[in-house]
Amino acid sequence: MIVEALMQSLIQLDPSKNTPDSLQAFYDRLETSIRGLESLEECQETYGNLLVPIIRDK
């Protein structure tokens, strides 16, 4: 359930605006989710391909 919640938080990231504060907040939320997945020993191969289109869209 925790892995699903972390993946869902990646999918539902709010788009950032092109301001330093907004970009920093976006990065912080992204990094928090990624570190959570890593702490649960999820391989980057399981979610890495998902990150690229999410980040581009946001």
FENLIN-V241695 format. One record per residue. N is the residue number from 1. RES is the residue in one small letter. SS is DSSP state (H for helix, E for strand, L for the rest). PHI is phi in whole degrees, -180 to 180 (* if undefined). PSI is psi as a letter, one per 40 degrees, with the letter a starting at -180 (999 if undefined). Layout:
n=N res=RES ss=SS phi=PHI psi=PSI
n=N res=RES ss=SS phi=PHI psi=PSI
This chain:
n=1 res=m ss=L phi=* psi=d
n=2 res=i ss=H phi=-68 psi=d
n=3 res=v ss=H phi=-61 psi=d
n=4 res=e ss=H phi=-61 psi=d
n=5 res=a ss=H phi=-65 psi=d
n=6 res=l ss=H phi=-68 psi=d
n=7 res=m ss=H phi=-64 psi=d
n=8 res=q ss=H phi=-64 psi=d
n=9 res=s ss=H phi=-66 psi=d
n=10 res=l ss=H phi=-67 psi=d
n=11 res=i ss=H phi=-67 psi=d
n=12 res=q ss=L phi=-95 psi=e
n=13 res=l ss=L phi=-57 psi=h
n=14 res=d ss=L phi=-72 psi=h
n=15 res=p ss=L phi=-62 psi=i
n=16 res=s ss=L phi=-92 psi=i
n=17 res=k ss=L phi=-95 psi=i
n=18 res=n ss=L phi=-87 psi=f
n=19 res=t ss=L phi=-119 psi=i
n=20 res=p ss=H phi=-57 psi=d
n=21 res=d ss=H phi=-65 psi=d
n=22 res=s ss=H phi=-68 psi=d
n=23 res=l ss=H phi=-65 psi=d
n=24 res=q ss=H phi=-66 psi=d
n=25 res=a ss=H phi=-64 psi=d
n=26 res=f ss=H phi=-61 psi=d
n=27 res=y ss=H phi=-61 psi=d
n=28 res=d ss=H phi=-62 psi=d
n=29 res=r ss=H phi=-66 psi=d
n=30 res=l ss=H phi=-63 psi=d
n=31 res=e ss=H phi=-64 psi=d
n=32 res=t ss=H phi=-61 psi=d
n=33 res=s ss=H phi=-66 psi=d
n=34 res=i ss=H phi=-65 psi=d
n=35 res=r ss=H phi=-65 psi=d
n=36 res=g ss=H phi=-63 psi=d
n=37 res=l ss=H phi=-64 psi=d
n=38 res=e ss=H phi=-64 psi=d
n=39 res=s ss=H phi=-68 psi=d
n=40 res=l ss=L phi=-91 psi=e
n=41 res=e ss=L phi=62 psi=f
n=42 res=e ss=L phi=-81 psi=h
n=43 res=c ss=L phi=-71 psi=i
n=44 res=q ss=H phi=-62 psi=d
n=45 res=e ss=H phi=-65 psi=d
n=46 res=t ss=H phi=-78 psi=d
n=47 res=y ss=H phi=-129 psi=e
n=48 res=g ss=H phi=-60 psi=d
n=49 res=n ss=H phi=-67 psi=d
n=50 res=l ss=H phi=-74 psi=d
n=51 res=l ss=H phi=-67 psi=d
n=52 res=v ss=H phi=-59 psi=d
n=53 res=p ss=H phi=-66 psi=d
n=54 res=i ss=H phi=-65 psi=d
n=55 res=i ss=H phi=-66 psi=d
n=56 res=r ss=H phi=-64 psi=d
n=57 res=d ss=H phi=-70 psi=d
n=58 res=k ss=L phi=-88 psi=999
